[in-house]
Structure formats: C-alpha cells, structure tokens
Amino acid sequence: MKTIVIVLASLVLFAAAEAQKKRTIATVFKPVGAVDVKAGDKEWAKAKPATPLAAGDQVRTGESSFAIVKFLENSVLRVQEKSEVTISGEIAKGEFSKNVHLDRGELGFNVKKRPNEKFEFSTPTSVASIRGTGGLLIAGQDSNDVLILGSGTVDLKNLLSNFIASVNGGQTAYSMSDGTIRVASSSDEEKRLLNQSSPAPSDSGKNEGSNAVPDTGSTSQTGISLGMAVSAPPAKENREMTVTVEVTQSSLPLDSLTKSVADFALFYRGKPDGEYKPLRTVFSGRSNRFVIPAADVFAPTMQVFALLKLNDGSTFTSPSQSPETNPVVLPVQAGAKNELRIEFTDPSGKKKTMVIEYK
C-alpha cells in the first residue's frame, strides 16, 4: 500500500509540473498575414486572434506579415515579417522568469517588468536583460545582432565572449560575431526602424493597466455616423470583468443619440469557438459599462464586441467590420488556483476525470 501511495504522489507531482509548463503565459493578440504557431511537439498551424501561447511555443511570420504577441501582464511584442520566436517562462524560487528567443528576423517590444520578475530576449549570439523598456532586436543572418533602444535600460551580453554592455534609451548596440559589443547614439535611420516596428498604442492598450481598442466608426444608409471604443482594466479569471463602451464620435448630438437608441448590447465569449452571450443595458451617454459575470470570465482572453441599434434601424458595431469573426480580444490573468485534470477509465469502462487543485 505504501508503494502505491508513493507512486501516485509522484505521478501527481509530475503531472502538476507538466501542467505548469503548459500554462498560458501569452497570446497571439493580432496576427496579420501569414502567421503560424507551433505548440509544443505539434505541427505548425495558422494563428488566430487570441491563440494561447505556453512555454516552449513558437510563432513565425511570412513575407509582408506580422504578429502582435501580448503577455498577461501587458508586455507587448511585435514579431516582424519573416521572423521566428520561441516563448518561454517558468516560476522558480518565487521569481517569474520569461525569455523570448529570436531565432531569426526582427522583434519590436514594449516590456512592463514587475517586481520579482526576470525578462530576457535572446538570439544565438546575444542575451538582453530587460528592466522595463521599449526597443527593437534584430538577429542578423551573419550572427551580428542589433539592439535599438527607445527607452529604459538593457544589459546586453555577447554569448561568444561573455562581455556585457549597458544600453540606454536613445542608443543602439551591435553585438558582433567576434565577441565584441559596440554602443552608440541611434541614427535617424535606426530611429525610423524602431518607430516602424514598435507595437502601436492600439496593440498594447489605451494606457498602462487598461486594454482599449478604438474604432474608426461607420456611417449608416441614413447618413448617421458613429464610432465606439471598447476597453477594460486588467481582469482576473473567475472574477467580474467590467467592460466600458465609449462613444468616440457621433454626427448626432449626444442628447439626440440617447433618445434614438433602440438596443445597446455587449456580446462576449470566453472561448474562440464558443457562442456569444449578450449583455444589455440602457444607453446612458458617452461612456457605458457592462459587467461580465465572474462565472463567465476565463483566461487567457475574452472576446467581445459592442452593438448599438437606433430607432430608424441603423446598426453600429465595434469593431465596425465583421465583429463576430474579428472581435475585440481582452487578456485575462489566470486565477490563483492551479487545476490539474487527469482522465481515466473506471472498472466499469466509463471515462471519468479526476480534478486536483494545487498551490
């Protein structure tokens, strides 16, 4: 009996460790063009908005394509065309360590580093330790790397010589295949490359601590134009999520618009292939709030879109184009509980699932 208990305990610990490895740490927030994801040992598959990424997963982009990758704490990456990255993350001794390995191509980043957190970018030649900053990393085919830093500070290490150099905002560092590192003020061309590759404000959120997606608006057949923006503060799984829908532009005076609204709703779902659930409220002016029930809030993301219908039949949505297939994607942090599910077959032949919660 003791042997059975020890073996079962070992299996549970091993399975818990495996579950930790597969925990979502980021999402493909916005794939544009030819973007593929490789999850663990699986084959490459086309990325969709809100595709979850766990430790060891890879993202690659084709020609004239890019991908916005967003971590749960709101750090944002822009994987440029013809690039490939590997996402890694683990918790050890109370410190959350994340690494993004750039196998080839270019990677723009805007990192929001938190206490007890280690964030690194690496290439076959270099390792950059981040302290909360924005910049561009280029992995050259000749093993010469370029780091263009817009803000903050980075410790850049050349793996061939173990030489370390400090790089500040406004500087560019060259980590060479001969083991040397050269740091200089960024040129106008390098600044242009940085601005071109940096994640846009609409990719990283309206401001720190919130996630917002503005809409350019649309015009109805009756000539009324309207634009809306959907936003939400950082949310946690299994807790109520407050989503704000704000009118950003309107050809009607706000009082007239309020009197003309026939239906106002937010549609949401926690799984990309799930059905949308509606939340309705009375339109009360420029800014309106919807509260998604805690039981419906799931990590790593929620997908939502807003719908406003007027008495004359005019209908407006945010996003304005194909909202059901191209919804607003809002990141959700995983809850404090860790859950392990083990499927097994009982003596009668029925398939069952054992759920184990661990800290």
Backbone hydrogen bonds in HBPLUS format (Angstrom, degrees):
<---DONOR---> <-ACCEPTOR-->    atom                        ^
c    i                          cat <-CA-CA->   ^        H-A-AA   ^      H-
h    n   atom  resd res      DA  || num        DHA   H-A  angle D-A-AA Bond
n    s   type  num  typ     dist DA aas  dist angle  dist       angle   num
A0005-VAL N   A0001-MET O   3.05 MM   4  6.36 158.6  2.09 151.7 156.9     1
A0006-ILE N   A0002-LYS O   2.97 MM   4  6.22 160.8  2.00 152.5 157.4     2
A0007-VAL N   A0003-THR O   2.98 MM   4  6.16 164.4  2.01 152.5 156.5     3
A0008-LEU N   A0004-ILE O   2.94 MM   4  6.08 164.5  1.97 151.9 156.2     4
A0009-ALA N   A0005-VAL O   2.91 MM   4  6.07 160.3  1.95 148.4 154.0     5
A0010-SER N   A0006-ILE O   2.96 MM   4  6.15 155.6  2.02 146.6 153.4     6
A0011-LEU N   A0007-VAL O   2.91 MM   4  6.18 154.8  1.98 148.8 155.8     7
A0012-VAL N   A0008-LEU O   2.94 MM   4  6.19 156.0  2.00 150.1 156.3     8
A0013-LEU N   A0009-ALA O   2.98 MM   4  6.22 162.3  2.01 150.6 154.9     9
A0014-PHE N   A0010-SER O   2.90 MM   4  6.08 160.1  1.94 148.7 154.6    10
A0015-ALA N   A0011-LEU O   2.83 MM   4  5.98 162.5  1.87 148.0 153.4    11
A0016-ALA N   A0012-VAL O   2.81 MM   4  5.98 151.1  1.90 145.5 154.0    12
A0017-ALA N   A0013-LEU O   2.96 MM   4  6.20 151.8  2.04 143.9 151.1    13
A0018-GLU N   A0014-PHE O   2.93 MM   4  6.27 154.4  2.00 148.8 156.0    14
A0019-ALA N   A0015-ALA O   2.88 MM   4  6.12 152.1  1.96 146.0 153.8    15
A0020-GLN N   A0016-ALA O   2.96 MM   4  6.22 147.9  2.07 142.8 151.2    16
A0021-LYS N   A0017-ALA O   3.14 MM   4  6.48 148.8  2.24 142.9 150.4    17
A0022-LYS N   A0018-GLU O   3.20 MM   4  6.52 143.1  2.34 142.0 151.4    18
A0022-LYS N   A0019-ALA O   3.14 MM   3  5.14 123.0  2.48  93.3 107.4    19
A0023-ARG N   A0020-GLN O   3.27 MM   3  5.28 162.2  2.30 102.8 108.0    20
A0025-ILE N   A0053-LEU O   2.91 MM  28  6.11 166.4  1.93 162.7 163.3    21
A0026-ALA N   A0053-LEU O   3.30 MM  27  5.10 150.0  2.40 145.4 145.7    22
A0053-LEU N   A0026-ALA O   2.76 MM  27  5.10 149.5  1.86 154.9 145.5    23
A0027-THR N   A0070-LYS O   2.90 MM  43  5.43 147.8  2.00 139.4 149.2    24
A0070-LYS N   A0027-THR O   2.91 MM  43  5.43 158.9  1.95 158.3 163.0    25
A0028-VAL N   A0051-THR O   2.81 MM  23  5.13 158.7  1.86 146.8 153.5    26
A0050-ALA N   A0028-VAL O   2.96 MM  22  5.44 142.5  2.10 143.8 149.3    27
A0029-PHE N   A0068-ILE O   2.74 MM  39  5.43 117.7  2.13 142.7 160.9    28
A0030-LYS N   A0068-ILE O   3.17 MM  38  4.89 158.2  2.22 133.4 136.0    29
A0068-ILE N   A0030-LYS O   2.90 MM  38  4.89 159.4  1.94 129.6 136.5    30
A0032-VAL N   A0066-PHE O   2.87 MM  34  5.38 158.8  1.91 175.5 173.6    31
A0066-PHE N   A0032-VAL O   3.02 MM  34  5.38 154.8  2.09 144.7 152.3    32
A0062-GLY N   A0034-ALA O   2.80 MM  28  5.06 144.8  1.92 152.9 158.6    33
A0047-ALA N   A0035-VAL O   2.89 MM  12  5.62 178.7  1.89 142.1 142.3    34
A0036-ASP N   A0060-ARG O   2.97 MM  24  5.40 163.1  2.00 152.9 158.5    35
A0060-ARG N   A0036-ASP O   3.02 MM  24  5.40 161.1  2.05 148.5 152.2    36
A0037-VAL N   A0045-ALA O   2.72 MM   8  5.39 160.0  1.76 158.3 164.1    37
A0045-ALA N   A0037-VAL O   2.91 MM   8  5.39 153.6  1.98 142.1 150.2    38
A0038-LYS N   A0058-GLN O   2.94 MM  20  5.01 160.0  1.98 136.3 140.8    39
A0058-GLN N   A0038-LYS O   2.94 MM  20  5.01 160.2  1.98 138.7 145.3    40
A0042-LYS N   A0039-ALA O   3.02 MM   3  5.53 160.0  2.06 139.3 139.8    41
A0051-THR N   A0048-LYS O   3.07 MM   3  5.55 139.0  2.24 147.5 141.5    42
A0057-ASP N   A0054-ALA O   3.07 MM   3  5.71 162.9  2.10 142.5 142.8    43
A0056-GLY N   A0087-ILE O   2.59 MM  31  5.53 153.9  1.66 155.1 164.5    44
A0087-ILE N   A0057-ASP O   2.88 MM  30  5.61 166.4  1.90 171.2 174.6    45
A0059-VAL N   A0085-VAL O   2.94 MM  26  5.41 156.0  2.00 148.9 155.3    46
A0085-VAL N   A0059-VAL O   2.87 MM  26  5.41 160.9  1.91 157.9 164.1    47
A0061-THR N   A0083-SER O   2.92 MM  22  5.43 152.7  2.00 153.8 158.7    48
A0082-LYS N   A0062-GLY O   3.16 MM  20  4.71 150.8  2.25 109.7 113.4    49
A0067-ALA N   A0079-VAL O   3.06 MM  12  5.11 149.1  2.16 134.6 143.9    50
A0079-VAL N   A0067-ALA O   2.81 MM  12  5.11 157.3  1.86 162.3 160.4    51
A0069-VAL N   A0077-LEU O   2.91 MM   8  5.00 156.2  1.97 135.2 142.9    52
A0077-LEU N   A0069-VAL O   2.77 MM   8  5.00 161.0  1.80 154.8 160.1    53
A0071-PHE N   A0075-SER O   2.85 MM   4  5.23 168.0  1.87 159.2 162.9    54
A0074-ASN N   A0071-PHE O   2.95 MM   3  5.28 158.5  2.00 118.0 120.3    55
A0076-VAL N   A0110-ASN O   2.93 MM  34  5.22 162.4  1.96 143.2 146.0    56
A0110-ASN N   A0076-VAL O   2.84 MM  34  5.22 146.7  1.95 160.4 164.8    57
A0078-ARG N   A0108-GLY O   2.76 MM  30  4.82 160.0  1.80 138.6 139.4    58
A0108-GLY N   A0078-ARG O   2.93 MM  30  4.82 164.7  1.95 145.8 143.4    59
A0080-GLN N   A0106-GLU O   3.11 MM  26  5.38 155.7  2.17 142.4 147.4    60
A0084-GLU N   A0104-ARG O   3.03 MM  20  5.48 154.3  2.10 147.5 144.6    61
A0103-ASP N   A0084-GLU O   2.88 MM  19  5.51 138.6  2.06 148.3 160.4    62
A0086-THR N   A0101-HIS O   2.89 MM  15  5.06 145.4  2.01 137.1 148.2    63
A0101-HIS N   A0086-THR O   2.94 MM  15  5.06 162.0  1.97 150.9 152.2    64
A0088-SER N   A0099-ASN O   2.85 MM  11  5.06 145.8  1.96 162.8 167.2    65
A0099-ASN N   A0088-SER O   3.00 MM  11  5.06 163.9  2.03 126.9 130.4    66
A0090-GLU N   A0097-SER O   2.91 MM   7  5.41 150.1  2.00 148.4 158.3    67
A0097-SER N   A0090-GLU O   2.83 MM   7  5.41 166.4  1.85 174.3 172.0    68
A0092-ALA N   A0095-GLU O   3.00 MM   3  5.39 163.1  2.03 150.2 151.9    69
A0095-GLU N   A0092-ALA O   3.02 MM   3  5.39 162.9  2.05 114.0 119.6    70
A0096-PHE N   A0116-ASN O   3.06 MM  20  6.49 160.0  2.10 154.3 151.7    71
A0118-LYS N   A0096-PHE O   2.85 MM  22  6.16 163.5  1.88 149.1 152.8    72
A0098-LYS N   A0118-LYS O   2.73 MM  20  6.07 165.2  1.75 163.5 168.0    73
A0120-GLU N   A0098-LYS O   2.90 MM  22  6.27 156.1  1.96 148.7 156.6    74
A0100-VAL N   A0120-GLU O   2.95 MM  20  6.46 152.0  2.03 150.0 158.4    75
A0122-SER N   A0100-VAL O   3.03 MM  22  6.32 156.3  2.08 143.9 145.1    76
A0102-LEU N   A0122-SER O   2.72 MM  20  6.05 164.0  1.75 173.1 167.4    77
A0139-ALA N   A0105-GLY O   2.97 MM  34  5.55 166.8  1.99 170.8 173.6    78
A0107-LEU N   A0137-LEU O   2.86 MM  30  5.21 152.3  1.94 151.6 160.0    79
A0137-LEU N   A0107-LEU O   2.91 MM  30  5.21 164.2  1.94 142.1 146.6    80
A0109-PHE N   A0135-GLY O   2.90 MM  26  5.47 156.1  1.95 155.3 155.7    81
A0135-GLY N   A0109-PHE O   2.96 MM  26  5.47 149.2  2.06 140.7 148.7    82
A0111-VAL N   A0133-THR O   2.75 MM  22  5.29 163.3  1.78 167.4 162.1    83
A0130-ILE N   A0119-PHE O   2.87 MM  11  5.50 171.4  1.88 167.8 169.3    84
A0121-PHE N   A0128-ALA O   2.89 MM   7  5.06 156.6  1.94 142.9 150.6    85
A0128-ALA N   A0121-PHE O   2.67 MM   7  5.06 169.0  1.68 158.8 162.5    86
A0123-THR N   A0126-SER O   2.83 MM   3  5.19 153.7  1.90 153.8 153.5    87
A0159-LEU N   A0125-THR O   2.79 MM  34  5.48 158.6  1.83 151.9 157.6    88
A0127-VAL N   A0157-LYS O   2.89 MM  30  5.13 148.0  2.00 144.0 153.0    89
A0157-LYS N   A0127-VAL O   2.78 MM  30  5.13 168.3  1.79 155.7 159.9    90
A0129-SER N   A0155-ASP O   2.90 MM  26  5.16 168.6  1.92 148.3 148.9    91
A0155-ASP N   A0129-SER O   3.20 MM  26  5.16 158.8  2.24 141.8 145.8    92
A0150-GLY N   A0134-GLY O   2.85 MM  16  5.48 153.3  1.92 142.1 149.6    93
A0151-SER N   A0134-GLY O   3.37 MM  17  5.52 150.5  2.47 147.6 145.9    94
A0136-LEU N   A0148-ILE O   2.79 MM  12  5.11 153.0  1.86 149.7 158.1    95
A0148-ILE N   A0136-LEU O   2.84 MM  12  5.11 165.7  1.87 157.1 160.2    96
A0138-ILE N   A0146-VAL O   2.83 MM   8  5.07 158.9  1.87 156.6 161.5    97
A0146-VAL N   A0138-ILE O   2.99 MM   8  5.07 158.2  2.04 142.5 149.0    98
A0140-GLY N   A0144-ASN O   3.20 MM   4  5.10 131.9  2.45 120.7 131.6    99
A0143-SER N   A0140-GLY O   3.10 MM   3  5.29 149.6  2.19 116.7 115.7   100
A0145-ASP N   A0175-SER O   2.84 MM  30  5.04 154.9  1.90 154.8 153.1   101
A0175-SER N   A0145-ASP O   2.96 MM  30  5.04 150.9  2.05 134.6 143.1   102
A0147-LEU N   A0173-ALA O   2.90 MM  26  5.10 164.3  1.92 151.1 155.2   103
A0173-ALA N   A0147-LEU O   2.81 MM  26  5.10 160.6  1.84 147.9 153.5   104
A0149-LEU N   A0171-GLN O   3.00 MM  22  5.69 173.5  2.00 170.1 171.9   105
A0170-GLY N   A0149-LEU O   2.77 MM  21  5.79 159.1  1.81 142.2 145.7   106
A0169-GLY N   A0152-GLY O   2.97 MM  17  5.27 123.8  2.29 162.7 159.8   107
A0154-VAL N   A0167-VAL O   2.88 MM  13  5.16 158.4  1.92 152.3 158.7   108
A0167-VAL N   A0154-VAL O   2.79 MM  13  5.16 166.9  1.80 161.2 165.3   109
A0156-LEU N   A0165-ALA O   2.81 MM   9  5.28 164.8  1.83 169.0 164.1   110
A0165-ALA N   A0156-LEU O   2.84 MM   9  5.28 157.9  1.89 148.5 155.1   111
A0158-ASN N   A0163-PHE O   2.88 MM   5  5.43 162.5  1.91 159.5 163.8   112
A0162-ASN N   A0158-ASN O   2.62 MM   4  5.20 137.8  1.79 154.5 168.2   113
A0171-GLN N   A0168-ASN O   3.06 MM   3  5.72 135.8  2.26 145.3 146.8   114
A0186-SER N   A0170-GLY O   2.97 MM  16  5.73 175.3  1.97 139.1 138.5   115
A0172-THR N   A0184-ALA O   2.73 MM  12  5.51 166.1  1.75 169.6 174.4   116
A0184-ALA N   A0172-THR O   2.96 MM  12  5.51 159.9  2.00 154.2 160.4   117
A0174-TYR N   A0182-ARG O   2.76 MM   8  5.12 153.3  1.83 147.8 157.2   118
A0182-ARG N   A0174-TYR O   2.94 MM   8  5.12 155.7  2.00 138.4 145.6   119
A0176-MET N   A0180-THR O   2.85 MM   4  5.38 166.7  1.87 167.0 170.4   120
A0179-GLY N   A0176-MET O   3.09 MM   3  5.55 159.4  2.13 115.9 118.1   121
A0191-LYS N   A0187-SER O   2.95 MM   4  6.23 154.0  2.02 150.9 158.1   122
A0192-ARG N   A0188-ASP O   2.97 MM   4  6.21 147.0  2.08 140.7 149.8   123
A0193-LEU N   A0189-GLU O   3.00 MM   4  6.32 155.4  2.06 146.3 152.2   124
A0194-LEU N   A0190-GLU O   2.96 MM   4  6.20 152.6  2.03 143.6 151.4   125
A0195-ASN N   A0191-LYS O   2.95 MM   4  6.21 165.6  1.97 151.9 154.5   126
A0196-GLN N   A0192-ARG O   2.97 MM   4  6.11 151.7  2.05 146.0 154.3   127
A0197-SER N   A0193-LEU O   3.11 MM   4  6.25 138.7  2.28 141.2 150.6   128
A0197-SER N   A0194-LEU O   3.19 MM   3  5.31 130.6  2.44  97.8 110.3   129
A0198-SER N   A0194-LEU O   2.96 MM   4  5.96 128.6  2.23 149.4 162.3   130
A0203-ASP N   A0200-ALA O   2.80 MM   3  5.14 145.3  1.92 109.6 120.9   131
A0204-SER N   A0200-ALA O   3.16 MM   4  6.56 147.1  2.28 152.2 161.8   132
A0205-GLY N   A0201-PRO O   2.94 MM   4  5.79 132.5  2.17 146.8 156.1   133
A0210-SER N   A0207-ASN O   3.04 MM   3  5.65 151.4  2.12 145.9 142.6   134
A0211-ASN N   A0232-ALA O   2.87 MM  21  5.39 149.8  1.96 141.6 151.2   135
A0232-ALA N   A0211-ASN O   2.91 MM  21  5.39 140.7  2.07 137.0 149.5   136
A0213-VAL N   A0230-VAL O   2.86 MM  17  5.50 157.8  1.91 156.6 163.8   137
A0230-VAL N   A0213-VAL O   3.28 MM  17  5.50 156.1  2.34 141.7 138.2   138
A0218-SER N   A0226-LEU O   2.96 MM   8  5.73 151.4  2.04 145.4 148.9   139
A0226-LEU N   A0218-SER O   2.93 MM   8  5.73 156.1  1.99 161.7 168.8   140
A0220-SER N   A0224-ILE O   2.78 MM   4  5.33 162.9  1.81 151.9 153.4   141
A0223-GLY N   A0220-SER O   2.97 MM   3  5.31 161.4  2.01 111.8 115.9   142
A0251-SER N   A0225-SER O   2.99 MM  26  5.32 153.0  2.06 152.2 149.5   143
A0227-GLY N   A0249-GLN O   2.88 MM  22  4.91 155.0  1.94 142.9 138.8   144
A0248-THR N   A0227-GLY O   2.85 MM  21  5.32 148.0  1.95 126.6 135.7   145
A0229-ALA N   A0246-GLU O   2.80 MM  17  5.20 144.5  1.93 144.9 156.5   146
A0246-GLU N   A0229-ALA O   2.88 MM  17  5.20 165.7  1.90 153.4 156.7   147
A0231-SER N   A0244-THR O   2.91 MM  13  5.25 156.3  1.97 151.4 158.4   148
A0244-THR N   A0231-SER O   2.79 MM  13  5.25 162.6  1.82 154.2 159.1   149
A0333-GLN N   A0235-ALA O   2.93 MM  98  6.23 170.1  1.94 152.1 148.7   150
A0237-GLU N   A0333-GLN O   2.84 MM  96  5.97 151.3  1.92 170.3 173.4   151
A0238-ASN N   A0297-VAL O   3.09 MM  59  5.32 167.6  2.11 135.9 139.2   152
A0241-MET N   A0292-ILE O   3.15 MM  51  5.09 160.5  2.19 139.9 145.9   153
A0292-ILE N   A0241-MET O   2.82 MM  51  5.09 165.5  1.84 155.2 152.1   154
A0243-VAL N   A0290-PHE O   2.80 MM  47  5.21 167.6  1.81 160.3 164.0   155
A0290-PHE N   A0243-VAL O   2.80 MM  47  5.21 157.5  1.85 154.8 162.6   156
A0245-VAL N   A0288-ASN O   2.81 MM  43  5.32 163.7  1.84 159.2 164.3   157
A0288-ASN N   A0245-VAL O   3.02 MM  43  5.32 153.0  2.09 137.9 146.5   158
A0247-VAL N   A0286-ARG O   2.77 MM  39  5.05 160.2  1.81 148.9 155.6   159
A0257-LEU N   A0253-PRO O   2.89 MM   4  6.15 157.5  1.94 157.9 165.5   160
A0258-THR N   A0254-LEU O   2.93 MM   4  6.13 159.3  1.97 150.5 155.2   161
A0259-LYS N   A0255-ASP O   3.22 MM   4  6.48 154.2  2.29 144.6 150.4   162
A0260-SER N   A0256-SER O   3.11 MM   4  6.23 127.0  2.41 136.7 150.5   163
A0260-SER N   A0257-LEU O   3.03 MM   3  5.03 136.0  2.23  97.1 110.1   164
A0311-ASN N   A0260-SER O   2.77 MM  51  5.53 140.6  1.92 156.8 169.3   165
A0262-ALA N   A0309-LYS O   2.68 MM  47  5.54 159.6  1.72 146.5 153.2   166
A0263-ASP N   A0309-LYS O   3.12 MM  46  4.99 154.8  2.18 139.2 138.2   167
A0309-LYS N   A0263-ASP O   2.80 MM  46  4.99 169.0  1.81 152.0 154.4   168
A0281-THR N   A0264-PHE O   3.28 MM  17  6.11 159.0  2.33 157.3 160.9   169
A0265-ALA N   A0307-LEU O   2.91 MM  42  5.28 166.3  1.93 156.5 161.0   170
A0307-LEU N   A0265-ALA O   2.86 MM  42  5.28 161.0  1.90 158.3 158.9   171
A0266-LEU N   A0279-LEU O   2.77 MM  13  5.11 156.8  1.82 150.0 158.1   172
A0279-LEU N   A0266-LEU O   2.74 MM  13  5.11 139.2  1.90 145.0 158.5   173
A0267-PHE N   A0305-PHE O   2.88 MM  38  5.43 174.7  1.88 167.4 167.8   174
A0305-PHE N   A0267-PHE O   2.98 MM  38  5.43 142.0  2.13 146.2 154.7   175
A0268-TYR N   A0277-LYS O   2.91 MM   9  5.33 156.1  1.97 144.6 151.4   176
A0277-LYS N   A0268-TYR O   2.76 MM   9  5.33 161.7  1.79 151.6 156.0   177
A0269-ARG N   A0303-GLN O   2.94 MM  34  5.42 136.4  2.13 149.2 160.2   178
A0303-GLN N   A0269-ARG O   2.94 MM  34  5.42 174.4  1.95 166.3 167.7   179
A0274-GLY N   A0271-LYS O   2.95 MM   3  5.05 165.2  1.98 113.3 117.5   180
A0296-ASP N   A0293-PRO O   2.97 MM   3  5.53 156.0  2.03 116.9 124.4   181
A0297-VAL N   A0294-ALA O   3.18 MM   3  5.37 169.7  2.19 112.2 115.3   182
A0332-VAL N   A0300-PRO O   2.63 MM  32  4.91 161.3  1.66 134.8 132.3   183
A0302-MET N   A0330-LEU O   2.80 MM  28  5.22 153.9  1.87 148.9 157.5   184
A0330-LEU N   A0302-MET O   2.83 MM  28  5.22 173.0  1.84 162.5 164.3   185
A0304-VAL N   A0328-VAL O   2.89 MM  24  5.20 160.7  1.93 148.4 154.9   186
A0328-VAL N   A0304-VAL O   2.79 MM  24  5.20 157.3  1.84 172.9 165.4   187
A0306-ALA N   A0318-SER O   3.02 MM  12  5.14 157.9  2.07 140.5 144.2   188
A0318-SER N   A0306-ALA O   3.01 MM  12  5.14 144.7  2.14 136.0 139.6   189
A0308-LEU N   A0316-PHE O   2.81 MM   8  5.21 164.6  1.84 158.7 161.8   190
A0316-PHE N   A0308-LEU O   2.82 MM   8  5.21 161.8  1.85 153.6 160.0   191
A0310-LEU N   A0314-SER O   2.83 MM   4  5.26 164.4  1.85 157.5 162.9   192
A0313-GLY N   A0310-LEU O   3.01 MM   3  5.43 160.6  2.05 116.0 119.7   193
A0326-ASN N   A0322-SER O   2.78 MM   4  5.65 134.0  1.99 152.4 167.3   194
A0358-TYR N   A0338-ASN O   2.93 MM  20  5.36 155.2  1.99 142.2 150.4   195
A0340-LEU N   A0356-ILE O   2.71 MM  16  4.97 161.0  1.74 150.1 156.8   196
A0356-ILE N   A0340-LEU O   2.75 MM  16  4.97 163.7  1.77 150.2 156.0   197
A0342-ILE N   A0354-MET O   2.84 MM  12  5.08 162.7  1.87 147.9 153.8   198
A0354-MET N   A0342-ILE O   2.78 MM  12  5.08 171.6  1.79 146.9 147.3   199
A0344-PHE N   A0352-LYS O   2.86 MM   8  5.46 163.1  1.89 153.0 156.6   200
A0352-LYS N   A0344-PHE O   2.75 MM   8  5.46 173.9  1.75 170.8 172.5   201
A0346-ASP N   A0350-LYS O   2.93 MM   4  5.55 156.0  1.99 159.3 157.5   202
A0349-GLY N   A0346-ASP O   2.78 MM   3  5.40 164.7  1.80 125.8 131.0   203
